[in-house]
Amino acid sequence: MKKVQCLKDFNEFESEFPSCFIKYLKNEFYHLFEYLNNGEAIEEFKLPFYQEMVILESKIEMDKIVKDIINLEFNEKIIFPSFMISRIGIFRGDDIQLYYFII
């Protein structure tokens, strides 16, 4: 499991995943930044721990997340040219935390 709380976090695992997936995740991060920032620069912006983006690395991790039916807001598939991902939203308090899994 990899977690993204700030833009620098991508540097830790960027080479482990397809570049189009990383580009997609960074775009998601930029959207969260636009919605949640309080005037800080994007380099200084950090997602709250309950909204950090989570990249699941095993089917066991994904199955555990989607079993939380009470808090499951959505589980959608996104198709890329050579693979597909699950984009999962889980309620955390009044917000939704995003999870991603390459299928």
PDB file as gemmi writes it, atoms N, CA and C in Angstrom:
CRYST1    1.000    1.000    1.000  90.00  90.00  90.00 P 1                      
ATOM      1  N   MET A   1       0.853  -1.177   0.000  1.00  0.00           N  
ATOM      2  CA  MET A   1       0.000   0.000   0.000  1.00  0.00           C  
ATOM      3  C   MET A   1       0.898   1.238   0.000  1.00  0.00           C  
ATOM      4  N   LYS A   2       0.595   2.145  -0.903  1.00  0.00           N  
ATOM      5  CA  LYS A   2       1.321   3.414  -0.980  1.00  0.00           C  
ATOM      6  C   LYS A   2       0.336   4.533  -0.674  1.00  0.00           C  
ATOM      7  N   LYS A   3       0.811   5.557   0.021  1.00  0.00           N  
ATOM      8  CA  LYS A   3      -0.056   6.677   0.388  1.00  0.00           C  
ATOM      9  C   LYS A   3       0.505   7.978  -0.153  1.00  0.00           C  
ATOM     10  N   VAL A   4      -0.404   8.836  -0.608  1.00  0.00           N  
ATOM     11  CA  VAL A   4      -0.020  10.149  -1.122  1.00  0.00           C  
ATOM     12  C   VAL A   4      -0.706  11.208  -0.275  1.00  0.00           C  
ATOM     13  N   GLN A   5       0.102  11.984   0.420  1.00  0.00           N  
ATOM     14  CA  GLN A   5      -0.402  13.094   1.215  1.00  0.00           C  
ATOM     15  C   GLN A   5       0.078  14.427   0.645  1.00  0.00           C  
ATOM     16  N   CYS A   6       1.215  14.387  -0.049  1.00  0.00           N  
ATOM     17  CA  CYS A   6       1.744  15.608  -0.665  1.00  0.00           C  
ATOM     18  C   CYS A   6       2.371  15.251  -2.010  1.00  0.00           C  
ATOM     19  N   LEU A   7       2.651  16.251  -2.800  1.00  0.00           N  
ATOM     20  CA  LEU A   7       3.173  16.056  -4.150  1.00  0.00           C  
ATOM     21  C   LEU A   7       4.497  15.292  -4.151  1.00  0.00           C  
ATOM     22  N   LYS A   8       5.330  15.515  -3.143  1.00  0.00           N  
ATOM     23  CA  LYS A   8       6.633  14.844  -3.058  1.00  0.00           C  
ATOM     24  C   LYS A   8       6.507  13.332  -2.877  1.00  0.00           C  
ATOM     25  N   ASP A   9       5.374  12.876  -2.343  1.00  0.00           N  
ATOM     26  CA  ASP A   9       5.184  11.439  -2.122  1.00  0.00           C  
ATOM     27  C   ASP A   9       5.255  10.639  -3.421  1.00  0.00           C  
ATOM     28  N   PHE A  10       4.886  11.254  -4.533  1.00  0.00           N  
ATOM     29  CA  PHE A  10       4.946  10.550  -5.816  1.00  0.00           C  
ATOM     30  C   PHE A  10       6.372  10.128  -6.158  1.00  0.00           C  
ATOM     31  N   ASN A  11       7.360  10.888  -5.722  1.00  0.00           N  
ATOM     32  CA  ASN A  11       8.764  10.571  -6.020  1.00  0.00           C  
ATOM     33  C   ASN A  11       9.187   9.222  -5.458  1.00  0.00           C  
ATOM     34  N   GLU A  12       8.549   8.788  -4.375  1.00  0.00           N  
ATOM     35  CA  GLU A  12       8.942   7.550  -3.708  1.00  0.00           C  
ATOM     36  C   GLU A  12       8.589   6.299  -4.503  1.00  0.00           C  
ATOM     37  N   PHE A  13       7.566   6.369  -5.363  1.00  0.00           N  
ATOM     38  CA  PHE A  13       7.118   5.162  -6.058  1.00  0.00           C  
ATOM     39  C   PHE A  13       6.807   5.369  -7.542  1.00  0.00           C  
ATOM     40  N   GLU A  14       7.127   6.526  -8.053  1.00  0.00           N  
ATOM     41  CA  GLU A  14       6.784   6.876  -9.436  1.00  0.00           C  
ATOM     42  C   GLU A  14       7.250   5.829 -10.454  1.00  0.00           C  
ATOM     43  N   SER A  15       8.418   5.259 -10.242  1.00  0.00           N  
ATOM     44  CA  SER A  15       8.970   4.292 -11.197  1.00  0.00           C  
ATOM     45  C   SER A  15       8.349   2.897 -11.077  1.00  0.00           C  
ATOM     46  N   GLU A  16       7.544   2.665 -10.059  1.00  0.00           N  
ATOM     47  CA  GLU A  16       6.956   1.346  -9.834  1.00  0.00           C  
ATOM     48  C   GLU A  16       5.661   1.112 -10.608  1.00  0.00           C  
ATOM     49  N   PHE A  17       5.093   2.168 -11.185  1.00  0.00           N  
ATOM     50  CA  PHE A  17       3.795   2.072 -11.845  1.00  0.00           C  
ATOM     51  C   PHE A  17       3.862   2.649 -13.253  1.00  0.00           C  
ATOM     52  N   PRO A  18       2.913   2.270 -14.117  1.00  0.00           N  
ATOM     53  CA  PRO A  18       2.886   2.845 -15.469  1.00  0.00           C  
ATOM     54  C   PRO A  18       2.778   4.372 -15.422  1.00  0.00           C  
ATOM     55  N   SER A  19       3.466   5.023 -16.337  1.00  0.00           N  
ATOM     56  CA  SER A  19       3.505   6.492 -16.329  1.00  0.00           C  
ATOM     57  C   SER A  19       2.119   7.116 -16.505  1.00  0.00           C  
ATOM     58  N   CYS A  20       1.243   6.493 -17.304  1.00  0.00           N  
ATOM     59  CA  CYS A  20      -0.093   7.079 -17.480  1.00  0.00           C  
ATOM     60  C   CYS A  20      -0.914   6.975 -16.191  1.00  0.00           C  
ATOM     61  N   PHE A  21      -0.649   5.960 -15.365  1.00  0.00           N  
ATOM     62  CA  PHE A  21      -1.323   5.838 -14.070  1.00  0.00           C  
ATOM     63  C   PHE A  21      -0.840   6.944 -13.129  1.00  0.00           C  
ATOM     64  N   ILE A  22       0.462   7.180 -13.099  1.00  0.00           N  
ATOM     65  CA  ILE A  22       1.019   8.254 -12.263  1.00  0.00           C  
ATOM     66  C   ILE A  22       0.476   9.603 -12.716  1.00  0.00           C  
ATOM     67  N   LYS A  23       0.414   9.817 -14.012  1.00  0.00           N  
ATOM     68  CA  LYS A  23      -0.135  11.067 -14.542  1.00  0.00           C  
ATOM     69  C   LYS A  23      -1.589  11.241 -14.099  1.00  0.00           C  
ATOM     70  N   TYR A  24      -2.362  10.167 -14.154  1.00  0.00           N  
ATOM     71  CA  TYR A  24      -3.754  10.200 -13.703  1.00  0.00           C  
ATOM     72  C   TYR A  24      -3.834  10.555 -12.212  1.00  0.00           C  
ATOM     73  N   LEU A  25      -3.004   9.901 -11.397  1.00  0.00           N  
ATOM     74  CA  LEU A  25      -3.012  10.162  -9.952  1.00  0.00           C  
ATOM     75  C   LEU A  25      -2.617  11.601  -9.635  1.00  0.00           C  
ATOM     76  N   LYS A  26      -1.621  12.110 -10.336  1.00  0.00           N  
ATOM     77  CA  LYS A  26      -1.214  13.504 -10.112  1.00  0.00           C  
ATOM     78  C   LYS A  26      -2.343  14.458 -10.486  1.00  0.00           C  
ATOM     79  N   ASN A  27      -3.063  14.152 -11.539  1.00  0.00           N  
ATOM     80  CA  ASN A  27      -4.210  14.965 -11.923  1.00  0.00           C  
ATOM     81  C   ASN A  27      -5.277  14.939 -10.827  1.00  0.00           C  
ATOM     82  N   GLU A  28      -5.513  13.773 -10.248  1.00  0.00           N  
ATOM     83  CA  GLU A  28      -6.449  13.655  -9.129  1.00  0.00           C  
ATOM     84  C   GLU A  28      -5.970  14.516  -7.952  1.00  0.00           C  
ATOM     85  N   PHE A  29      -4.662  14.455  -7.679  1.00  0.00           N  
ATOM     86  CA  PHE A  29      -4.093  15.247  -6.594  1.00  0.00           C  
ATOM     87  C   PHE A  29      -4.297  16.739  -6.850  1.00  0.00           C  
ATOM     88  N   TYR A  30      -4.060  17.180  -8.086  1.00  0.00           N  
ATOM     89  CA  TYR A  30      -4.241  18.600  -8.431  1.00  0.00           C  
ATOM     90  C   TYR A  30      -5.686  19.040  -8.218  1.00  0.00           C  
ATOM     91  N   HIS A  31      -6.639  18.164  -8.548  1.00  0.00           N  
ATOM     92  CA  HIS A  31      -8.052  18.498  -8.319  1.00  0.00           C  
ATOM     93  C   HIS A  31      -8.352  18.627  -6.826  1.00  0.00           C  
ATOM     94  N   LEU A  32      -7.801  17.722  -6.029  1.00  0.00           N  
ATOM     95  CA  LEU A  32      -7.991  17.818  -4.578  1.00  0.00           C  
ATOM     96  C   LEU A  32      -7.350  19.094  -4.040  1.00  0.00           C  
ATOM     97  N   PHE A  33      -6.177  19.431  -4.558  1.00  0.00           N  
ATOM     98  CA  PHE A  33      -5.504  20.667  -4.157  1.00  0.00           C  
ATOM     99  C   PHE A  33      -6.386  21.876  -4.453  1.00  0.00           C  
ATOM    100  N   GLU A  34      -6.935  21.942  -5.654  1.00  0.00           N  
ATOM    101  CA  GLU A  34      -7.791  23.070  -6.034  1.00  0.00           C  
ATOM    102  C   GLU A  34      -8.997  23.196  -5.106  1.00  0.00           C  
ATOM    103  N   TYR A  35      -9.520  22.062  -4.680  1.00  0.00           N  
ATOM    104  CA  TYR A  35     -10.717  22.051  -3.844  1.00  0.00           C  
ATOM    105  C   TYR A  35     -10.407  22.332  -2.371  1.00  0.00           C  
ATOM    106  N   LEU A  36      -9.272  21.844  -1.882  1.00  0.00           N  
ATOM    107  CA  LEU A  36      -9.011  21.849  -0.439  1.00  0.00           C  
ATOM    108  C   LEU A  36      -7.974  22.859   0.049  1.00  0.00           C  
ATOM    109  N   ASN A  37      -7.201  23.459  -0.842  1.00  0.00           N  
ATOM    110  CA  ASN A  37      -6.101  24.303  -0.360  1.00  0.00           C  
ATOM    111  C   ASN A  37      -6.620  25.576   0.304  1.00  0.00           C  
ATOM    112  N   ASN A  38      -5.793  26.104   1.173  1.00  0.00           N  
ATOM    113  CA  ASN A  38      -6.108  27.342   1.896  1.00  0.00           C  
ATOM    114  C   ASN A  38      -5.150  28.455   1.504  1.00  0.00           C  
ATOM    115  N   GLY A  39      -4.772  28.468   0.241  1.00  0.00           N  
ATOM    116  CA  GLY A  39      -3.886  29.515  -0.242  1.00  0.00           C  
ATOM    117  C   GLY A  39      -2.421  29.141  -0.274  1.00  0.00           C  
ATOM    118  N   GLU A  40      -2.068  27.966   0.231  1.00  0.00           N  
ATOM    119  CA  GLU A  40      -0.665  27.563   0.199  1.00  0.00           C  
ATOM    120  C   GLU A  40      -0.275  27.119  -1.215  1.00  0.00           C  
ATOM    121  N   ALA A  41       1.014  27.124  -1.489  1.00  0.00           N  
ATOM    122  CA  ALA A  41       1.527  26.651  -2.776  1.00  0.00           C  
ATOM    123  C   ALA A  41       1.343  25.141  -2.860  1.00  0.00           C  
ATOM    124  N   ILE A  42       1.240  24.628  -4.072  1.00  0.00           N  
ATOM    125  CA  ILE A  42       1.017  23.188  -4.234  1.00  0.00           C  
ATOM    126  C   ILE A  42       2.160  22.370  -3.637  1.00  0.00           C  
ATOM    127  N   GLU A  43       3.387  22.904  -3.661  1.00  0.00           N  
ATOM    128  CA  GLU A  43       4.537  22.195  -3.082  1.00  0.00           C  
ATOM    129  C   GLU A  43       4.429  22.075  -1.564  1.00  0.00           C  
ATOM    130  N   GLU A  44       3.670  22.945  -0.933  1.00  0.00           N  
ATOM    131  CA  GLU A  44       3.497  22.937   0.525  1.00  0.00           C  
ATOM    132  C   GLU A  44       2.206  22.251   0.963  1.00  0.00           C  
ATOM    133  N   PHE A  45       1.322  21.990   0.020  1.00  0.00           N  
ATOM    134  CA  PHE A  45       0.003  21.440   0.333  1.00  0.00           C  
ATOM    135  C   PHE A  45       0.099  19.985   0.769  1.00  0.00           C  
ATOM    136  N   LYS A  46      -0.640  19.640   1.838  1.00  0.00           N  
ATOM    137  CA  LYS A  46      -0.734  18.261   2.317  1.00  0.00           C  
ATOM    138  C   LYS A  46      -2.196  17.903   2.507  1.00  0.00           C  
ATOM    139  N   LEU A  47      -2.564  16.732   2.017  1.00  0.00           N  
ATOM    140  CA  LEU A  47      -3.909  16.234   2.269  1.00  0.00           C  
ATOM    141  C   LEU A  47      -4.006  15.811   3.728  1.00  0.00           C  
ATOM    142  N   PRO A  48      -5.154  16.036   4.367  1.00  0.00           N  
ATOM    143  CA  PRO A  48      -5.333  15.505   5.723  1.00  0.00           C  
ATOM    144  C   PRO A  48      -5.219  13.976   5.677  1.00  0.00           C  
ATOM    145  N   PHE A  49      -4.789  13.351   6.763  1.00  0.00           N  
ATOM    146  CA  PHE A  49      -4.566  11.901   6.768  1.00  0.00           C  
ATOM    147  C   PHE A  49      -5.807  11.123   6.353  1.00  0.00           C  
ATOM    148  N   TYR A  50      -6.993  11.628   6.669  1.00  0.00           N  
ATOM    149  CA  TYR A  50      -8.227  10.910   6.331  1.00  0.00           C  
ATOM    150  C   TYR A  50      -8.648  11.124   4.878  1.00  0.00           C  
ATOM    151  N   GLN A  51      -7.885  11.928   4.136  1.00  0.00           N  
ATOM    152  CA  GLN A  51      -8.161  12.130   2.718  1.00  0.00           C  
ATOM    153  C   GLN A  51      -6.972  11.778   1.833  1.00  0.00           C  
ATOM    154  N   GLU A  52      -5.895  11.253   2.442  1.00  0.00           N  
ATOM    155  CA  GLU A  52      -4.751  10.894   1.619  1.00  0.00           C  
ATOM    156  C   GLU A  52      -5.168   9.857   0.577  1.00  0.00           C  
ATOM    157  N   MET A  53      -4.537   9.931  -0.579  1.00  0.00           N  
ATOM    158  CA  MET A  53      -4.802   9.004  -1.667  1.00  0.00           C  
ATOM    159  C   MET A  53      -4.045   7.712  -1.373  1.00  0.00           C  
ATOM    160  N   VAL A  54      -4.715   6.569  -1.568  1.00  0.00           N  
ATOM    161  CA  VAL A  54      -4.109   5.285  -1.233  1.00  0.00           C  
ATOM    162  C   VAL A  54      -4.060   4.405  -2.480  1.00  0.00           C  
ATOM    163  N   ILE A  55      -2.875   3.898  -2.787  1.00  0.00           N  
ATOM    164  CA  ILE A  55      -2.700   2.971  -3.900  1.00  0.00           C  
ATOM    165  C   ILE A  55      -2.561   1.576  -3.302  1.00  0.00           C  
ATOM    166  N   LEU A  56      -3.535   0.748  -3.584  1.00  0.00           N  
ATOM    167  CA  LEU A  56      -3.534  -0.619  -3.074  1.00  0.00           C  
ATOM    168  C   LEU A  56      -2.670  -1.479  -3.989  1.00  0.00           C  
ATOM    169  N   GLU A  57      -1.891  -2.369  -3.393  1.00  0.00           N  
ATOM    170  CA  GLU A  57      -0.945  -3.154  -4.182  1.00  0.00           C  
ATOM    171  C   GLU A  57      -1.291  -4.631  -4.255  1.00  0.00           C  
ATOM    172  N   SER A  58      -2.335  -5.060  -3.583  1.00  0.00           N  
ATOM    173  CA  SER A  58      -2.726  -6.470  -3.656  1.00  0.00           C  
ATOM    174  C   SER A  58      -4.246  -6.590  -3.651  1.00  0.00           C  
ATOM    175  N   LYS A  59      -4.709  -7.702  -4.196  1.00  0.00           N  
ATOM    176  CA  LYS A  59      -6.149  -7.960  -4.230  1.00  0.00           C  
ATOM    177  C   LYS A  59      -6.699  -8.095  -2.812  1.00  0.00           C  
ATOM    178  N   ILE A  60      -5.911  -8.615  -1.914  1.00  0.00           N  
ATOM    179  CA  ILE A  60      -6.336  -8.755  -0.516  1.00  0.00           C  
ATOM    180  C   ILE A  60      -6.630  -7.380   0.080  1.00  0.00           C  
ATOM    181  N   GLU A  61      -5.747  -6.411  -0.178  1.00  0.00           N  
ATOM    182  CA  GLU A  61      -5.981  -5.042   0.309  1.00  0.00           C  
ATOM    183  C   GLU A  61      -7.262  -4.466  -0.289  1.00  0.00           C  
ATOM    184  N   MET A  62      -7.458  -4.682  -1.597  1.00  0.00           N  
ATOM    185  CA  MET A  62      -8.650  -4.143  -2.246  1.00  0.00           C  
ATOM    186  C   MET A  62      -9.917  -4.795  -1.699  1.00  0.00           C  
ATOM    187  N   ASP A  63      -9.902  -6.114  -1.561  1.00  0.00           N  
ATOM    188  CA  ASP A  63     -11.079  -6.820  -1.050  1.00  0.00           C  
ATOM    189  C   ASP A  63     -11.459  -6.330   0.345  1.00  0.00           C  
ATOM    190  N   LYS A  64     -10.467  -6.068   1.167  1.00  0.00           N  
ATOM    191  CA  LYS A  64     -10.723  -5.568   2.520  1.00  0.00           C  
ATOM    192  C   LYS A  64     -11.412  -4.201   2.476  1.00  0.00           C  
ATOM    193  N   ILE A  65     -10.969  -3.325   1.567  1.00  0.00           N  
ATOM    194  CA  ILE A  65     -11.549  -1.983   1.452  1.00  0.00           C  
ATOM    195  C   ILE A  65     -12.990  -2.048   0.954  1.00  0.00           C  
ATOM    196  N   VAL A  66     -13.248  -2.827  -0.090  1.00  0.00           N  
ATOM    197  CA  VAL A  66     -14.604  -2.851  -0.664  1.00  0.00           C  
ATOM    198  C   VAL A  66     -15.594  -3.612   0.205  1.00  0.00           C  
ATOM    199  N   LYS A  67     -15.112  -4.379   1.170  1.00  0.00           N  
ATOM    200  CA  LYS A  67     -16.021  -5.062   2.104  1.00  0.00           C  
ATOM    201  C   LYS A  67     -16.652  -4.092   3.097  1.00  0.00           C  
ATOM    202  N   ASP A  68     -16.108  -2.904   3.199  1.00  0.00           N  
ATOM    203  CA  ASP A  68     -16.645  -1.870   4.098  1.00  0.00           C  
ATOM    204  C   ASP A  68     -17.877  -1.242   3.434  1.00  0.00           C  
ATOM    205  N   ILE A  69     -18.904  -2.054   3.241  1.00  0.00           N  
ATOM    206  CA  ILE A  69     -20.092  -1.653   2.473  1.00  0.00           C  
ATOM    207  C   ILE A  69     -20.783  -0.440   3.078  1.00  0.00           C  
ATOM    208  N   ILE A  70     -20.795  -0.320   4.373  1.00  0.00           N  
ATOM    209  CA  ILE A  70     -21.471   0.810   5.020  1.00  0.00           C  
ATOM    210  C   ILE A  70     -20.842   2.134   4.596  1.00  0.00           C  
ATOM    211  N   ASN A  71     -19.529   2.173   4.458  1.00  0.00           N  
ATOM    212  CA  ASN A  71     -18.826   3.413   4.114  1.00  0.00           C  
ATOM    213  C   ASN A  71     -18.437   3.518   2.639  1.00  0.00           C  
ATOM    214  N   LEU A  72     -18.753   2.494   1.846  1.00  0.00           N  
ATOM    215  CA  LEU A  72     -18.408   2.505   0.427  1.00  0.00           C  
ATOM    216  C   LEU A  72     -19.324   3.462  -0.322  1.00  0.00           C  
ATOM    217  N   GLU A  73     -18.741   4.512  -0.882  1.00  0.00           N  
ATOM    218  CA  GLU A  73     -19.502   5.499  -1.653  1.00  0.00           C  
ATOM    219  C   GLU A  73     -19.548   5.101  -3.126  1.00  0.00           C  
ATOM    220  N   PHE A  74     -18.414   4.649  -3.665  1.00  0.00           N  
ATOM    221  CA  PHE A  74     -18.394   4.200  -5.058  1.00  0.00           C  
ATOM    222  C   PHE A  74     -17.206   3.287  -5.302  1.00  0.00           C  
ATOM    223  N   ASN A  75     -17.323   2.470  -6.338  1.00  0.00           N  
ATOM    224  CA  ASN A  75     -16.243   1.621  -6.829  1.00  0.00           C  
ATOM    225  C   ASN A  75     -16.385   1.602  -8.341  1.00  0.00           C  
ATOM    226  N   GLU A  76     -15.599   2.435  -9.002  1.00  0.00           N  
ATOM    227  CA  GLU A  76     -15.732   2.561 -10.449  1.00  0.00           C  
ATOM    228  C   GLU A  76     -14.476   2.069 -11.143  1.00  0.00           C  
ATOM    229  N   LYS A  77     -14.650   1.622 -12.368  1.00  0.00           N  
ATOM    230  CA  LYS A  77     -13.534   1.157 -13.185  1.00  0.00           C  
ATOM    231  C   LYS A  77     -13.131   2.259 -14.154  1.00  0.00           C  
ATOM    232  N   ILE A  78     -11.833   2.444 -14.318  1.00  0.00           N  
ATOM    233  CA  ILE A  78     -11.290   3.411 -15.269  1.00  0.00           C  
ATOM    234  C   ILE A  78     -10.361   2.640 -16.198  1.00  0.00           C  
ATOM    235  N   ILE A  79     -10.604   2.783 -17.493  1.00  0.00           N  
ATOM    236  CA  ILE A  79      -9.875   2.004 -18.488  1.00  0.00           C  
ATOM    237  C   ILE A  79      -8.770   2.852 -19.124  1.00  0.00           C  
ATOM    238  N   PHE A  80      -7.570   2.290 -19.098  1.00  0.00           N  
ATOM    239  CA  PHE A  80      -6.407   2.867 -19.763  1.00  0.00           C  
ATOM    240  C   PHE A  80      -6.108   1.991 -20.986  1.00  0.00           C  
ATOM    241  N   PRO A  81      -5.229   2.427 -21.878  1.00  0.00           N  
ATOM    242  CA  PRO A  81      -4.956   1.619 -23.076  1.00  0.00           C  
ATOM    243  C   PRO A  81      -4.498   0.183 -22.785  1.00  0.00           C  
ATOM    244  N   SER A  82      -3.699  -0.025 -21.756  1.00  0.00           N  
ATOM    245  CA  SER A  82      -3.160  -1.368 -21.517  1.00  0.00           C  
ATOM    246  C   SER A  82      -3.528  -1.978 -20.163  1.00  0.00           C  
ATOM    247  N   PHE A  83      -4.357  -1.308 -19.400  1.00  0.00           N  
ATOM    248  CA  PHE A  83      -4.779  -1.847 -18.103  1.00  0.00           C  
ATOM    249  C   PHE A  83      -6.022  -1.109 -17.626  1.00  0.00           C  
ATOM    250  N   MET A  84      -6.546  -1.561 -16.499  1.00  0.00           N  
ATOM    251  CA  MET A  84      -7.733  -0.951 -15.911  1.00  0.00           C  
ATOM    252  C   MET A  84      -7.483  -0.778 -14.413  1.00  0.00           C  
ATOM    253  N   ILE A  85      -8.105   0.242 -13.823  1.00  0.00           N  
ATOM    254  CA  ILE A  85      -7.987   0.434 -12.376  1.00  0.00           C  
ATOM    255  C   ILE A  85      -9.370   0.498 -11.744  1.00  0.00           C  
ATOM    256  N   SER A  86      -9.414   0.183 -10.477  1.00  0.00           N  
ATOM    257  CA  SER A  86     -10.586   0.469  -9.650  1.00  0.00           C  
ATOM    258  C   SER A  86     -10.295   1.760  -8.908  1.00  0.00           C  
ATOM    259  N   ARG A  87     -11.251   2.652  -8.929  1.00  0.00           N  
ATOM    260  CA  ARG A  87     -11.184   3.909  -8.167  1.00  0.00           C  
ATOM    261  C   ARG A  87     -12.295   3.804  -7.133  1.00  0.00           C  
ATOM    262  N   ILE A  88     -11.909   3.752  -5.881  1.00  0.00           N  
ATOM    263  CA  ILE A  88     -12.836   3.455  -4.788  1.00  0.00           C  
ATOM    264  C   ILE A  88     -12.911   4.646  -3.854  1.00  0.00           C  
ATOM    265  N   GLY A  89     -14.123   5.027  -3.490  1.00  0.00           N  
ATOM    266  CA  GLY A  89     -14.330   6.110  -2.542  1.00  0.00           C  
ATOM    267  C   GLY A  89     -14.942   5.580  -1.259  1.00  0.00           C  
ATOM    268  N   ILE A  90     -14.312   5.869  -0.138  1.00  0.00           N  
ATOM    269  CA  ILE A  90     -14.773   5.429   1.180  1.00  0.00           C  
ATOM    270  C   ILE A  90     -15.031   6.658   2.041  1.00  0.00           C  
ATOM    271  N   PHE A  91     -16.211   6.693   2.676  1.00  0.00           N  
ATOM    272  CA  PHE A  91     -16.518   7.795   3.589  1.00  0.00           C  
ATOM    273  C   PHE A  91     -15.590   7.753   4.792  1.00  0.00           C  
ATOM    274  N   ARG A  92     -14.999   8.882   5.105  1.00  0.00           N  
ATOM    275  CA  ARG A  92     -14.184   9.076   6.307  1.00  0.00           C  
ATOM    276  C   ARG A  92     -14.690  10.356   6.949  1.00  0.00           C  
ATOM    277  N   GLY A  93     -15.534  10.220   7.949  1.00  0.00           N  
ATOM    278  CA  GLY A  93     -16.154  11.399   8.556  1.00  0.00           C  
ATOM    279  C   GLY A  93     -17.108  12.016   7.560  1.00  0.00           C  
ATOM    280  N   ASP A  94     -16.906  13.274   7.239  1.00  0.00           N  
ATOM    281  CA  ASP A  94     -17.746  13.959   6.255  1.00  0.00           C  
ATOM    282  C   ASP A  94     -17.106  13.985   4.875  1.00  0.00           C  
ATOM    283  N   ASP A  95     -15.971  13.333   4.704  1.00  0.00           N  
ATOM    284  CA  ASP A  95     -15.227  13.384   3.453  1.00  0.00           C  
ATOM    285  C   ASP A  95     -15.085  11.992   2.852  1.00  0.00           C  
ATOM    286  N   ILE A  96     -14.565  11.955   1.635  1.00  0.00           N  
ATOM    287  CA  ILE A  96     -14.337  10.692   0.946  1.00  0.00           C  
ATOM    288  C   ILE A  96     -12.843  10.518   0.722  1.00  0.00           C  
ATOM    289  N   GLN A  97     -12.340   9.349   1.109  1.00  0.00           N  
ATOM    290  CA  GLN A  97     -10.944   9.007   0.853  1.00  0.00           C  
ATOM    291  C   GLN A  97     -10.899   8.149  -0.406  1.00  0.00           C  
ATOM    292  N   LEU A  98      -9.934   8.439  -1.279  1.00  0.00           N  
ATOM    293  CA  LEU A  98      -9.823   7.743  -2.556  1.00  0.00           C  
ATOM    294  C   LEU A  98      -8.769   6.647  -2.501  1.00  0.00           C  
ATOM    295  N   TYR A  99      -9.151   5.477  -3.028  1.00  0.00           N  
ATOM    296  CA  TYR A  99      -8.273   4.317  -3.133  1.00  0.00           C  
ATOM    297  C   TYR A  99      -8.188   3.925  -4.600  1.00  0.00           C  
ATOM    298  N   TYR A 100      -7.029   3.404  -5.007  1.00  0.00           N  
ATOM    299  CA  TYR A 100      -6.805   3.017  -6.395  1.00  0.00           C  
ATOM    300  C   TYR A 100      -6.157   1.640  -6.422  1.00  0.00           C  
ATOM    301  N   PHE A 101      -6.576   0.825  -7.392  1.00  0.00           N  
ATOM    302  CA  PHE A 101      -6.001  -0.510  -7.532  1.00  0.00           C  
ATOM    303  C   PHE A 101      -5.913  -0.860  -9.009  1.00  0.00           C  
ATOM    304  N   ILE A 102      -4.728  -1.242  -9.467  1.00  0.00           N  
ATOM    305  CA  ILE A 102      -4.562  -1.684 -10.855  1.00  0.00           C  
ATOM    306  C   ILE A 102      -5.061  -3.119 -10.954  1.00  0.00           C  
ATOM    307  N   ILE A 103      -6.006  -3.310 -11.849  1.00  0.00           N  
ATOM    308  CA  ILE A 103      -6.615  -4.641 -12.027  1.00  0.00           C  
ATOM    309  C   ILE A 103      -5.801  -5.449 -13.027  1.00  0.00           C  
TER     310      ILE A 103                                                      
END                                                                             
